[in-house]
């Protein structure tokens, strides 16, 4: 597991108070992990702080799974 992937999964697990094993790339933030829209926005803000990025609304709308968040952050750090 890459450094970015591990950081993202740790943040999501901690924020949602779930086990890290539940946070897999294919997990839907809402459907599988039970995050509501406010929680998703707050997690995105936490990821922005962690990675020093500003994630635009157009991108946020496309992030529905853990893997989506990881792919975006990896592309921005490349």
DSSP file (Angstrom, degrees, kcal/mol; ACC not computed):
  #  RESIDUE AA STRUCTURE BP1 BP2  ACC     N-H-->O    O-->H-N    N-H-->O    O-->H-N    TCO  KAPPA ALPHA  PHI   PSI    X-CA   Y-CA   Z-CA
    1    1 A X              0   0    0      0, 0.0     0, 0.0     0, 0.0     0, 0.0   0.000 360.0 360.0 360.0 131.9    0.0    0.0    0.0
    2    2 A X     >  -     0   0    0      1,-0.1     4,-2.6     4,-0.0     5,-0.2  -0.208 360.0-108.8 -72.5 165.0    1.4    3.4   -1.0
    3    3 A X  H  > S+     0   0    0      2,-0.2     4,-2.2     1,-0.2     5,-0.2   0.910 119.0  46.2 -60.5 -45.8    2.1    6.2    1.4
    4    4 A X  H  > S+     0   0    0      2,-0.2     4,-2.7     1,-0.2     5,-0.2   0.930 112.1  51.4 -64.5 -45.1   -0.8    8.4    0.1
    5    5 A X  H  > S+     0   0    0      1,-0.2     4,-2.6     2,-0.2     5,-0.2   0.919 110.6  48.2 -57.8 -46.1   -3.2    5.4    0.1
    6    6 A X  H  X S+     0   0    0     -4,-2.6     4,-2.3     1,-0.2    -1,-0.2   0.911 112.3  48.7 -62.5 -43.4   -2.3    4.6    3.7
    7    7 A X  H  X S+     0   0    0     -4,-2.2     4,-2.3     2,-0.2    -2,-0.2   0.922 112.8  47.7 -63.2 -44.4   -2.8    8.2    4.8
    8    8 A X  H  X S+     0   0    0     -4,-2.7     4,-2.5     1,-0.2     5,-0.2   0.943 113.8  46.6 -62.0 -48.4   -6.2    8.5    3.1
    9    9 A X  H  X S+     0   0    0     -4,-2.6     4,-2.6    -5,-0.2     5,-0.2   0.871 111.8  51.4 -64.4 -37.4   -7.4    5.3    4.5
   10   10 A X  H  X S+     0   0    0     -4,-2.3     4,-2.4    -5,-0.2    -1,-0.2   0.920 111.0  47.9 -65.1 -43.7   -6.2    6.2    8.0
   11   11 A X  H  X S+     0   0    0     -4,-2.3     4,-2.8     2,-0.2    -2,-0.2   0.929 114.1  46.4 -62.4 -46.3   -8.0    9.6    7.9
   12   12 A X  H  X S+     0   0    0     -4,-2.5     4,-2.5     2,-0.2    -2,-0.2   0.934 113.8  47.7 -64.1 -46.4  -11.2    8.1    6.6
   13   13 A X  H  X>S+     0   0    0     -4,-2.6     5,-2.2     1,-0.2     4,-0.7   0.922 115.5  45.4 -60.9 -44.3  -11.2    5.3    9.2
   14   14 A X  H ><5S+     0   0    0     -4,-2.4     3,-0.5    -5,-0.2    -2,-0.2   0.923 113.6  49.0 -65.2 -44.6  -10.4    7.7   12.0
   15   15 A X  H 3<5S+     0   0    0     -4,-2.8    -2,-0.2     1,-0.2    -1,-0.2   0.897 118.7  38.0 -64.0 -41.3  -13.0   10.2   10.9
   16   16 A X  H 3<5S-     0   0    0     -4,-2.5    -1,-0.2    -5,-0.2    -2,-0.2   0.454 106.4-125.9 -90.7  -0.8  -15.8    7.6   10.6
   17   17 A X  T <<5 +     0   0    0     -4,-0.7     2,-0.3    -3,-0.5    -3,-0.2   0.932  65.7 129.8  54.9  50.6  -14.7    5.7   13.6
   18   18 A X      < -     0   0    0     -5,-2.2    -1,-0.2    -6,-0.2     2,-0.1  -0.812  65.9 -84.5-126.0 167.9  -14.5    2.4   11.7
   19   19 A X    >>  -     0   0    0     -2,-0.3     3,-1.5     1,-0.1     4,-0.5  -0.463  32.7-124.8 -74.9 146.8  -11.8   -0.2   11.4
   20   20 A X  G >4 S+     0   0    0      1,-0.3     3,-1.0     2,-0.2    -1,-0.1   0.785 108.0  67.8 -60.9 -27.9   -9.1    0.4    8.8
   21   21 A X  G 34 S+     0   0    0      1,-0.3    -1,-0.3    -8,-0.0    -2,-0.0   0.769  94.4  57.3 -64.8 -25.1   -9.9   -3.0    7.3
   22   22 A X  G <4 S+     0   0    0     -3,-1.5     2,-1.5     1,-0.2    -1,-0.3   0.709  87.3  84.3 -76.0 -20.2  -13.3   -1.7    6.2
   23   23 A X    <<  +     0   0    0     -3,-1.0     2,-0.3    -4,-0.5    -1,-0.2  -0.640  60.4 155.9 -91.2  85.5  -11.6    1.1    4.2
   24   24 A X    >   -     0   0    0     -2,-1.5     3,-1.8     1,-0.1    42,-0.4  -0.724  56.0-106.0-108.1 159.7  -10.8   -0.5    0.9
   25   25 A X  T 3  S+     0   0    0      1,-0.3    42,-2.9    -2,-0.3    43,-0.3   0.831 118.6  49.1 -54.2 -36.9  -10.3    1.2   -2.5
   26   26 A X  T 3  S+     0   0    0     40,-0.2    -1,-0.3    39,-0.1     2,-0.2   0.529  83.6 116.8 -84.4  -4.7  -13.7    0.0   -3.8
   27   27 A X    <   -     0   0    0     -3,-1.8    39,-2.1     1,-0.1     2,-0.3  -0.461  64.8-131.3 -70.4 128.3  -15.7    1.1   -0.8
   28   28 A X  B  >> -A   65   0A   0     -2,-0.2     5,-2.1    37,-0.2     4,-0.9  -0.631  10.4-138.3 -74.5 132.4  -18.3    3.8   -1.5
   29   29 A X  T  45S+     0   0    0     35,-2.6     6,-2.6    -2,-0.3    -1,-0.1   0.903 100.1  28.1 -59.4 -41.0  -18.0    6.6    1.1
   30   30 A X  T  >5S+     0   0    0     34,-0.5     4,-1.0     4,-0.2    -1,-0.1   0.949 128.5  35.4 -85.7 -55.9  -21.7    6.8    1.4
   31   31 A X  T  45S+     0   0    0      2,-0.2    -2,-0.1     1,-0.2    -4,-0.1   0.914 130.0  26.4 -72.0 -44.7  -23.1    3.4    0.6
   32   32 A X  T  <5S+     0   0    0     -4,-0.9    -3,-0.2     1,-0.1    -1,-0.2   0.852 131.9  33.7 -88.5 -36.9  -20.4    1.1    2.1
   33   33 A X  T  4<S-     0   0    0     -5,-2.1    -3,-0.2     2,-0.1    -2,-0.2   0.543  99.9-126.0-100.9  -7.9  -18.9    3.3    4.8
   34   34 A X     <  +     0   0    0     -4,-1.0     2,-0.3    -6,-0.3    -4,-0.2   0.665  50.2 156.4  78.1  17.6  -22.1    5.1    5.8
   35   35 A X        -     0   0    0     -6,-2.6    -1,-0.2    -7,-0.2     2,-0.1  -0.588  31.6-144.3 -77.9 135.9  -20.8    8.7    5.5
   36   36 A X     >  -     0   0    0     -2,-0.3     4,-2.4     1,-0.1     5,-0.2  -0.414  34.5 -93.1 -89.0 176.1  -23.4   11.3    4.9
   37   37 A X  H  > S+     0   0    0      1,-0.2     4,-2.2     2,-0.2     5,-0.2   0.858 125.8  50.7 -61.8 -37.0  -22.8   14.4    2.6
   38   38 A X  H  > S+     0   0    0      2,-0.2     4,-2.4     1,-0.2    -1,-0.2   0.918 110.8  48.8 -66.2 -42.9  -21.6   16.6    5.5
   39   39 A X  H  > S+     0   0    0      2,-0.2     4,-2.4     1,-0.2    -2,-0.2   0.893 110.2  51.9 -63.4 -39.3  -19.2   13.9    6.7
   40   40 A X  H  X S+     0   0    0     -4,-2.4     4,-2.5     2,-0.2    -1,-0.2   0.931 110.4  48.0 -63.0 -44.9  -17.9   13.5    3.2
   41   41 A X  H  X S+     0   0    0     -4,-2.2     4,-2.3     1,-0.2    -2,-0.2   0.906 112.1  49.4 -62.4 -41.3  -17.3   17.2    2.8
   42   42 A X  H  X S+     0   0    0     -4,-2.4     4,-1.9     2,-0.2    -1,-0.2   0.879 110.8  49.7 -66.7 -37.1  -15.5   17.3    6.2
   43   43 A X  H  X S+     0   0    0     -4,-2.4     4,-2.5     2,-0.2    -2,-0.2   0.906 109.5  51.8 -66.1 -40.8  -13.3   14.4    5.2
   44   44 A X  H  X S+     0   0    0     -4,-2.5     4,-2.5     1,-0.2    -2,-0.2   0.919 109.2  50.2 -60.7 -43.4  -12.4   16.2    2.0
   45   45 A X  H  X S+     0   0    0     -4,-2.3     4,-2.1     1,-0.2    -1,-0.2   0.890 110.0  50.7 -62.1 -38.7  -11.5   19.3    3.9
   46   46 A X  H  X S+     0   0    0     -4,-1.9     4,-2.6     2,-0.2    -2,-0.2   0.894 110.1  49.4 -65.4 -40.2   -9.3   17.1    6.2
   47   47 A X  H  X S+     0   0    0     -4,-2.5     4,-2.5     2,-0.2     6,-0.2   0.891 108.1  54.2 -65.8 -38.9   -7.6   15.6    3.2
   48   48 A X  H  X>S+     0   0    0     -4,-2.5     5,-1.7     1,-0.2     4,-1.2   0.928 111.8  44.7 -58.6 -45.4   -7.0   19.1    1.7
   49   49 A X  H  <5S+     0   0    0     -4,-2.1     3,-0.3     2,-0.2    -2,-0.2   0.930 113.5  49.9 -63.3 -46.2   -5.3   20.1    5.0
   50   50 A X  H  <5S+     0   0    0     -4,-2.6    -2,-0.2     1,-0.2    -1,-0.2   0.878 122.1  31.6 -61.4 -40.5   -3.3   16.9    5.1
   51   51 A X  H  <5S-     0   0    0     -4,-2.5    -1,-0.2    -5,-0.1    -2,-0.2   0.430 104.4-121.1-102.6  -0.5   -2.0   17.1    1.6
   52   52 A X  T  <5 +     0   0    0     -4,-1.2     2,-0.3    -3,-0.3    -3,-0.2   0.876  68.7 128.6  65.2  38.2   -1.9   20.9    1.2
   53   53 A X      < -     0   0    0     -5,-1.7     2,-0.6    -6,-0.2    -1,-0.2  -0.836  58.9-135.6-123.6 159.6   -4.3   21.0   -1.7
   54   54 A X        -     0   0    0     -2,-0.3     2,-0.7    -3,-0.1    -9,-0.1  -0.962  23.4-155.4-112.5 111.2   -7.5   22.8   -2.7
   55   55 A X        -     0   0    0     -2,-0.6    -7,-0.1   -11,-0.1     5,-0.0  -0.787  17.3-131.8 -92.4 116.7   -9.9   20.2   -4.1
   56   56 A X    >>  -     0   0    0     -2,-0.7     4,-2.5     1,-0.1     3,-0.7  -0.206  16.7-114.3 -68.5 156.0  -12.4   21.9   -6.5
   57   57 A X  H 3> S+     0   0    0      1,-0.2     4,-2.1     2,-0.2     5,-0.1   0.846 116.2  59.1 -57.6 -36.0  -16.1   21.3   -6.3
   58   58 A X  H 34 S+     0   0    0      1,-0.2     4,-0.4     2,-0.2    -1,-0.2   0.860 110.4  42.5 -63.6 -34.2  -16.0   19.7   -9.8
   59   59 A X  H X> S+     0   0    0     -3,-0.7     3,-1.3     2,-0.2     4,-0.7   0.894 108.8  57.8 -76.5 -42.1  -13.6   17.1   -8.4
   60   60 A X  H >< S+     0   0    0     -4,-2.5     3,-1.1     1,-0.3    -2,-0.2   0.885 100.9  57.6 -56.2 -40.1  -15.4   16.6   -5.1
   61   61 A X  T 3< S+     0   0    0     -4,-2.1    -1,-0.3     1,-0.2    -2,-0.2   0.771 106.5  50.0 -61.7 -25.3  -18.6   15.6   -7.1
   62   62 A X  T <4 S+     0   0    0     -3,-1.3     2,-1.0    -4,-0.4    -1,-0.2   0.560  87.4  93.3 -91.3  -9.8  -16.6   12.8   -8.8
   63   63 A X    <<  +     0   0    0     -3,-1.1     3,-0.1    -4,-0.7    -1,-0.1  -0.737  36.8 136.9 -89.2 103.3  -15.1   11.3   -5.5
   64   64 A X        +     0   0    0     -2,-1.0   -35,-2.6     1,-0.1   -34,-0.5   0.582  61.0  45.3-118.6 -19.0  -17.5    8.6   -4.5
   65   65 A X  B  > S-A   28   0A   0    -37,-0.3     4,-1.6    -3,-0.2   -37,-0.2  -0.797  83.2-112.7-121.7 166.2  -15.1    5.8   -3.4
   66   66 A X  H  > S+     0   0    0    -39,-2.1     4,-2.2   -42,-0.4   -41,-0.2   0.912 119.5  54.7 -59.3 -43.1  -12.0    5.6   -1.3
   67   67 A X  H  > S+     0   0    0    -42,-2.9     4,-2.9   -43,-0.3     5,-0.2   0.855 101.9  56.9 -61.3 -36.9  -10.1    4.7   -4.5
   68   68 A X  H  > S+     0   0    0    -43,-0.3     4,-2.2     2,-0.2    -1,-0.2   0.925 108.9  46.6 -59.6 -44.6  -11.4    7.9   -6.3
   69   69 A X  H  X S+     0   0    0     -4,-1.6     4,-2.4     2,-0.2    -2,-0.2   0.918 113.7  48.2 -64.0 -43.9   -9.9   10.0   -3.5
   70   70 A X  H  X S+     0   0    0     -4,-2.2     4,-2.8     2,-0.2     5,-0.2   0.937 111.2  49.6 -63.7 -47.1   -6.6    8.1   -3.6
   71   71 A X  H  X S+     0   0    0     -4,-2.9     4,-2.2     1,-0.2    -1,-0.2   0.914 112.2  48.3 -59.2 -44.3   -6.3    8.4   -7.4
   72   72 A X  H  X S+     0   0    0     -4,-2.2     4,-1.8    -5,-0.2    -1,-0.2   0.949 113.5  46.0 -62.4 -48.6   -7.0   12.1   -7.4
   73   73 A X  H  X S+     0   0    0     -4,-2.4     4,-1.3     1,-0.2    -2,-0.2   0.885 112.2  51.2 -64.5 -38.4   -4.5   12.8   -4.6
   74   74 A X  H  X S+     0   0    0     -4,-2.8     4,-0.8     1,-0.2    -1,-0.2   0.897 109.1  51.5 -64.1 -39.3   -1.8   10.6   -6.2
   75   75 A X  H  < S+     0   0    0     -4,-2.2    -1,-0.2     1,-0.2     3,-0.2   0.842 110.5  48.7 -67.0 -32.2   -2.3   12.5   -9.5
   76   76 A X  H  < S+     0   0    0     -4,-1.8    -1,-0.2     1,-0.2    -2,-0.2   0.738 112.8  47.3 -78.9 -23.1   -1.9   15.8   -7.8
   77   77 A X  H  <        0   0    0     -4,-1.3    -1,-0.2    -3,-0.2    -2,-0.2   0.523 360.0 360.0 -94.0  -7.6    1.3   14.7   -6.0
   78   78 A X     <        0   0    0     -4,-0.8    -1,-0.2    -3,-0.2    -2,-0.1   0.490 360.0 360.0 -72.8 360.0    3.0   13.2   -9.1
